[in-house]
Amino acid sequence: MFTSTHLLKQRRFLPLFCTQLLNAFNDNLYKTTMVLFVVYSVYNSPDAETVFSGAASAVFILPFFLLSAIAGQLADLTDKARIIRRVKAAEIGIMTVGAFGLFLAWEGIAVEMLAIPLLMLALFAMGVHSTFFGPIKYAILPQHLETDEVLAGTGLVEAGTYIAIMTGTILAGFLADQVEIAAAAILGFAVIGYLTSRQVPSAPPMGAPEKIDFNPFTSSWRMIRECTHNKEVFYAILAISFFWTIGSVLFIQFPPLAKNVLLADPTVASLFLVFFSIGVAVGSVAVNLLLKGKVSSRYSPISVLLMAGMVAVFYFVCKAWNAGLRDTQLMDVATFLSYPLAWAVLGSLLLIAIFGGMFVVPLYAFLTTKVPSSQASRAVAANNIVNSGAMVVGSLFALALSAVGVPLAEQVLLSAGMCFVSVWLGVRLYRAEKDAARVLSPAE
């Protein structure tokens, strides 16, 4: 069963899918509304805007680095459905703080002293929230799905995530100058997410009880070290992490690039993220159809190589952007689309994301199918620890490039070069996969 649609009719999958979709939607609605509002309405400097965008990404990612090991242990040793419900209940309180921060910023009340710190506090708390939810959304799948359904379920979760990101991004673009409506929306969707989480079937722990190590440093180190013994999982983690290093650089660049290189307004910045999200969703489904449900990294090296090519195309299109008819007013979507190169910008973004989705989705399935079910959450958590560290490095790299004066378009070209490291990691993973298959074949 390598198609995904039948899973959407199953209670063992649908409530989890909807909860994850709402989670990604609300995360992105809040984060994108906050970044676009501050970039376009508070600051008036490309450097300050890039610093804020990078700082927001770092604040959101930091909890993944510090708390993923604890989250993975709890998920493996506790009923996963119970954790989901508690996490979604906490989201209601977190979004209350975020909504208040947006309201203060919109009204111009203590923007630097209170509003922005509250926005950052809520963003950090949402990072904690997502840290504890993250290991579950993948690790629960082998408990509720058949073996030949896991890749389909993983692809569907990934596609749903990016459809939700797309929808949240579209809405955020329209609400960037109507923040009071955005504040009410994020609260409402937090409540809906909690209600759907109550329908997720129970997923009790699969292994024997163990003592949880609450020291984030020792538990993180031990969890990562354990994964190094399994080459398939280890190379999958490295490949995913470097992929998201590139992704974090690109996502930080999008809003300032839209404003300062293409002279476009927040709706166009949102449109960039929308096309990126559609592309990952398409790539997630496409690779599952190509692999026919088999968990394999066969297409990963060529996918990320093609992604590098499309990042280079995106760079050259941005460099060739014609400023002939521009004035001081930022372009809306309609004006932007009237330029001949606009569709080349969007098309290259779409293909970057399609090939990126084809690269990364099978790798997530490695984390839950190449380890015992009792350790799946910890494998995902180990991945999240390394991912978060890589994304922080990516964020700092983007900030450093801006600090030394590297233009935004040239930063995009550097991202294309980084893809070649992912190609190498994809090749190493595929070799490890074939080696593991050779070891198993005599016993079969």
N, C-alpha and C positions, 0 to 999 in steps of 0.2 A: 504494500500500500504506500506508493511514493507520492500520491496526491494528498493535498492538505484539506480539501473542502469537507470531507466526511467528518473531520475532527471538530468542526464548528457546530456539529449537531450533537456532540457528546458532552454530558455534564462533567465527565472526568477531565475535560479540556476547556470548554467554553467559558466557565466563570473565571478561571485563571487568565485566559486570553483577554477577557473584557477588563479584568482588574489591572493587568499589565498595560493594556491600551490606555485606560483612564489615567494610570500612574504616569506614563510617558507624556500623555497629552497635557496634564496639569503641570508637571515639572517644566515642560517646555513653554507652556503658556506663561507661567510666572517668570521663568528665567529670561525668555526672549523679550517679554514686555518690559522687564526691568532694565535690561541692557539697552534696548532700543530707546526707551524713554531717557535714560541718562546720557547715552551717546548723542542723541539728537536734541535734547532739551536742557541739559545741565552743562555739558562741556562744549567747548568750541575750539578744540585743538586736536589734530590727528594723533599726536603722541599721547595726550591725556585720555583720549577715547580708546586707543589700543591698550594702554595701561589698565584702564578700568575693565575692558573686556577680558583681558588676560587675568586680572585679579579675581574677577567673578568666576572664571573657569577654575582657577586654583582653589578658591574657597569651596566650591562645590566638590572638587575632586579630593581634597585633603582627607575627609572622613573615610573614603575608600581605602586610602593608604594606612590609616591608623586603626580602623575597626573591622576590616574585612575578615581577618583571621577569627576574631570573636564571633562575627556574624556567621561564618561558615561552620564553626563548631556548634553554635546554637541550632542552626538549621539541620545539621545531621543528627543532633541528639534530642531534638524536640519536634513536636508535630508542626510541620511546615505551614499547614493551613492556619494554625493558631497564631503563629508569628505574623503571617500576612495580615490577619485581622487586627492585631495590635499595632502593627506598623501603619495601617491605613487609618486607624483611629487617631494616632498621633499626628497624621497629616492635617487633620482638621485644625488642631491647635497651631501647628506651624504656619499654615496658610492664613490664620487669623493675624499673626504677627506680620507676615508678608503683606497682607491686604492693608493693614494699618500703615506700614511703611510707604506703600504706593500712594495711599490717600494723602499722607503728609507731603510727599514729594510733589504730588499734583497740585496741592494747595500752596506750595512754596513755603511750608512751615519747617524751619530748622533743617533744611535739606542736607547740608554737609554735616551738621552736628548730630542729628537724630534720624532723619529719614533714610539716608544711605546706610548708616550702621544697622538699622533695623532690617533693611532689605538684605544686607549681607548676612546678618544673623539668621534670617529665615532661609536664605540660600544654603548656608552651612548646615542648618537643621535638615533641610531637604536632602542634602548630601548624606547625612547620617541615616535618614529614612530610606534612601535608595541603597545605601550600603547593606542594610539588613534585608531589604527586599531582593537585591540583586542575585545572591547565590540561589535563592529559592526558585526563581522563575525558570531557570534551566534545570536545576537539580531535581525538581519535582516531576519532570517529564518522564524519566524512566520508571517512576512509581505508578504513573497513571496511564502510560502508553505502552503499546507493544514495541518490541525491538525495532521492527521495520517501520514504525511510526515516529521514532524519535527525531530523525533528521527532518521529516515533514513538520513535526511539531515545533522544532527549533526554528526552522525557516519561517513558519507562520508567526511565531512569537516575534521574530526579528522584523518580519514584514509589517506586522501589526504595530510594532513599536515605532517604525518610521512613518507609517501612515498617520499615527497619532502625533508624532513630531511635526509632520507636514501640516496637519489640521491645527495644532496648537500654534505653529509658526504663522500660518495664514491669519488666524484670529489675532495673534499678538501684533502683527503688522498693522491691522486696522485699529487695534485698541491702544497703540503706543501714544496716541494723543487723546484717549478717552479712558484714562487710568482708573477712574472711579467705577466704570463698568467692569474693567479687568479685575479689580479687587473683589467685586461681588462674584464674578465668574469663578475665580480660583477657589473661593470658599465653597461655592455650590458644587463644583466638580469633586472637591475633596470629600464631601458628604456622599455623593453618588458612588465614588470609588470604595468607600467603606461599606456601603450597602451591597455592592457586587462581591466584595471580598468574603462576605458571610456565606456565600454559596459555594466557595471552593471546597471540594471534598477533602476529608481528612487524609493526611500523609504522615503517618507515624514514623518514628526513627527506625532504621533498618538494621542497625548494629547494636552491640552491647553498650550499656551505659559507660561513659568515660567522664573523667574530671575535666572541666573546662578551664583552660589557661587564660585568665583575664589580662595578662601582661601583653599589650599589643605588639611589643617588639619580639619577645621570645616566641610567642605563638605564631607571629607572621613568619619569622625565620624558619621555624620548624615546618610550617606548612609548605613553604616554598621548597625547602630542602627535600621534603618527601616527594614532591613532584619531579625532582630532577632524576629520580630513579626510573621513571617511565619516560623514555625518550619521546614517544608520540605526544604525550601530554605536555612535556616540557617545551618541545619545539612549537606546539600549538600555542602555548601561553606566550612565548617570545614573539611569535608571528603576529598574534592578536595585539599584543602590547605595542609593537612597533607600528602596526597599522594605525592604532589610535593615537600614537604620537603624531603621526602625519595628520590624522583627522583633527586633533586639537589645534594644530597650527592653522589648518585651513579654516576651521570654525571661528577662531579668534580673528582671522583676517577678513572674513566676509563682511560684517557690518562696516568697519572703517573703509574697506576697499570699495564697497558700494557707494558710500558717501563721498569719499575723497578722490577716487580714481574715475568712477563712472558718474559722479555727481547725481546720485539717485537718492530718493527719500526712503523712509523706513519700510514702506510696502515693497519696494524692490529688494531691499536687504532680506525681507521675509521670503520673497519669491525665490531668491538664491537657495535659502535653506529648504524651501518646499521642493524644488527640483532635486536637491541633494537627497532628501528623504524619499521622494518617489523612486529615485534611482536605486537606493539601497533596498527598498521593498521589492522592486522588480528583480534585482540581482539575487535576492534571497530566495525567491520562488524559482527563478530560472535555474540556479545551480542544483536545486533539489530535483528538478525534472531531468537535468543532464545526468545526475548521479543515480537516478532511479531509486532513491531512498537509501543508498549505500553511503555510510560515513567514510569519506575519502578526501584527501587534499589534492587529488589528481589535477584539478583545474586551477588550483590556487596560484602557482607561480605565473602562468600565462595571464591570469586575471589581473594580478597586481602590476605586471609589466604593461598591459594595455592601459591600466589606470594611470601609470606614469606618463604614457604617451598623451593621454587626454588632459592631464594636468599641464603638460607643456603646451598643448593647443590652447588651453584656457589662458595661460600666460601671454601667448602671442596675440590672442584676440584682444585681451585687455590693453596690451601695448599699442595695438592698432586702432583702438577706440577713437572715433573722430569727434573732436570737440567743436566742430564748426558752428553749430547752431546753439551752443550752450549759453546760458546767462547765469546770473547769480542764484536763480531759483532751482532747487533740487527737483529732478524729474520724478513724476509719479509713474505707475506701471504703464499706463497708456502711452505716455511720452517716451518712456524707455523702449517699449516694444516697437515704436515707430522708427527706431534706428536700425539700419540694415544688419549691423553686427550683433544686435541684441539676441537674436535666436542662436547665433554661434556661441555667445556667452552661455546661454541657458542649455544648449545642446551639449556643450563640452562638460558642463557641470553634471548634467544627467548621466552622461557616459562614465565620468569619473566615479559616480556613486554606484552605477550598475556593476561595474567591474570590481569596485570595492566590496559590494555586497556578496558577489560571487566568491571573492577571496575569503572573507571572514566568516560567513555563516557555517560552512562545514567544520571550521576549526572549533567553534563553540560546541558542536556535537561531540568532538573528541573528548572534551572535558567531562562529559557525563556518561559516555559509553566505553571509555578505555580505562575506567577505574571501577572498583566495586560500588554498588549502589549506596552502601553505607558511608562512602567517602565522597560522593558526587558534589555535595555542597561545598566541601572543603577544597576540592579541585577548582570549582568555580570561584571560590573566595581567594585562593592563591592567585588565580588569573586576575581577579579584581585588584589585588595588592600590586602586582607587577604592572597592570594596566594603569592604575592611578599614578604610580611613580613615573611611568613613561609619559603620561599626559601632563603631569606637572613639569617634567623636563621639557615637553613640547611647548607648554605655555611660557616657561621661562626663556626658552629658545626664541619664541616669537617676540617676547618683550625685549630680549637682548638685541635682536635684529633691528627693532624699532629704535632702541636706545643708541645704536651706533650709526643710525641713519640709512639703513637699507630700505629702499622704497618698497611699498606694499606689493607691487606686481612682481618684483624680483624675489620677494619672500615666497611667493607662490611657486616660482621656478625652482627654488631650493627644495620645496616639498616634493617636486617631481623626482629630484635626485635621490631623496630619502627613500623613495619607493623601491630602489634597487636593493636596499638592505632587506626589505620584505620579500623580494624575489628570492634572494639567497636563503632566507629562513624558510620560505615555502618549499624550496627544493630539498633542504635538509629534512623537513618534516615528511615529505613524500618518500624519501629514502628510508627514514625510520619506519614509516608505515609498511613499506615493502619488506624490510628486514623482519618486522614483527610477523608479517604474514608468512614468511618463509619458515620462521621458527614454529609456527602453529601448524603448518601444512603436513608435516610427517605424522603428527598425532591424529590428524583427520583421516 
